Amino acid sequence: MAEPIITMRDLNKWYGQFHVLKHIDLEVAPGERIVVCGPSGSGKSTLIRCINRLEEHQQGQLIVNGTELTNDIKNVETIRRDVGMVFQHFNLFPHLTVLENLTLGPVWVLKRPKAEAEQTAMKYLERVRIPEQANKYPGQLSGGQQQRVAIARSLCMSPKIMLFDEPTSALDPEMVKEVLDVMVGLAKESGMTMLCVTHEMGFARKVADRVIFMDRGEIIEQNSPDAFFDHPQNERTRLFLSQILH
Ligand SMILES: Nc1ncnc2c1ncn2[C@@H]1O[C@H](COP(=O)(O)OP(=O)(O)OP(=O)(O)O)[C@@H](O)[C@H]1O
């Protein structure tokens, strides 16, 4: 494997007494697309939130794009620039237009000129197929459109890694496909490293290089999508798949 862009070595995290991530060893290659699945409460969100330091691990080592994550605030800023995140509930600023949401980071964090930031924003709005919504406010858009804005907003920061935390689970069923289509396009065309917590197994089959199954804070099994879905090795994986693929 090429030099990993993410390395976790014996990573552990507790919430108080609760051991939420247990001895996680994981290497992610640049450009790799990973889907993380598992039962509710198994630690999936916590795992990916450690990668951009929204959560802190307490033991073990985590290296992201050559930077070891420690309590040094400078390295947190670097990491947040390199790692984009798309949340379940979009997290757009409601009082800013779509265009303003997209240019905020590039102008204030990356210090890009406003005109250049707007040009980049329009390019990504076209990519997520909603350039006509640029001057609307998030509240005027559907959930699927808002999530596409959130994806475009992350792309405007030119991240090296994109994290998706259940990006479709807050959407009405008819809007899930439009967001997944954008994500499939991104996965196939961008060459970006992607980690996606989702139970959209069709998406996993289409684009993932690897599916990781977590249960009770541990990585139980990981494999290529075909091997994972067609020949799960672990009893807990089989049980989980039987529950979600009925
Ligand atoms: N800030 C917190 N403080 C205490 N416990 C927490 C905190 N955040 C999460 N937990 C607990 O840690 C466990 C793992 O949570 P996490 O959100 O990572 O799981 P998940 O696999 O993503 O679940 P889901 O699929 O339901 O989102 C859960 O039992 C949760 O209740």
The ligand as an ORCA input file, in Angstrom:
! r2SCAN-3c Opt
* xyz 0 1
  N     -20.337     13.049     23.917
  C     -20.645     11.834     24.381
  N     -20.639     11.576     25.706
  C     -20.919     10.346     26.183
  N     -21.228      9.300     25.409
  C     -21.273      9.490     24.093
  C     -20.970     10.769     23.493
  N     -21.081     10.648     22.155
  C     -21.433      9.363     21.924
  N     -21.545      8.668     23.067
  C     -21.868      7.245     23.191
  O     -20.846      6.512     22.545
  C     -21.384      5.412     21.814
  C     -20.948      5.498     20.373
  O     -21.545      6.636     19.772
  P     -21.390      6.929     18.214
  O     -22.238      8.108     17.906
  O     -19.964      6.967     17.859
  O     -22.029      5.596     17.615
  P     -22.543      5.290     16.157
  O     -22.084      3.916     15.833
  O     -22.142      6.375     15.228
  O     -24.112      5.272     16.382
  P     -25.340      5.771     15.425
  O     -25.368      4.821     14.256
  O     -26.538      5.583     16.319
  O     -25.072      7.187     15.059
  C     -22.898      5.483     22.013
  O     -23.228      4.567     23.039
  C     -23.151      6.894     22.461
  O     -24.269      6.960     23.308
*
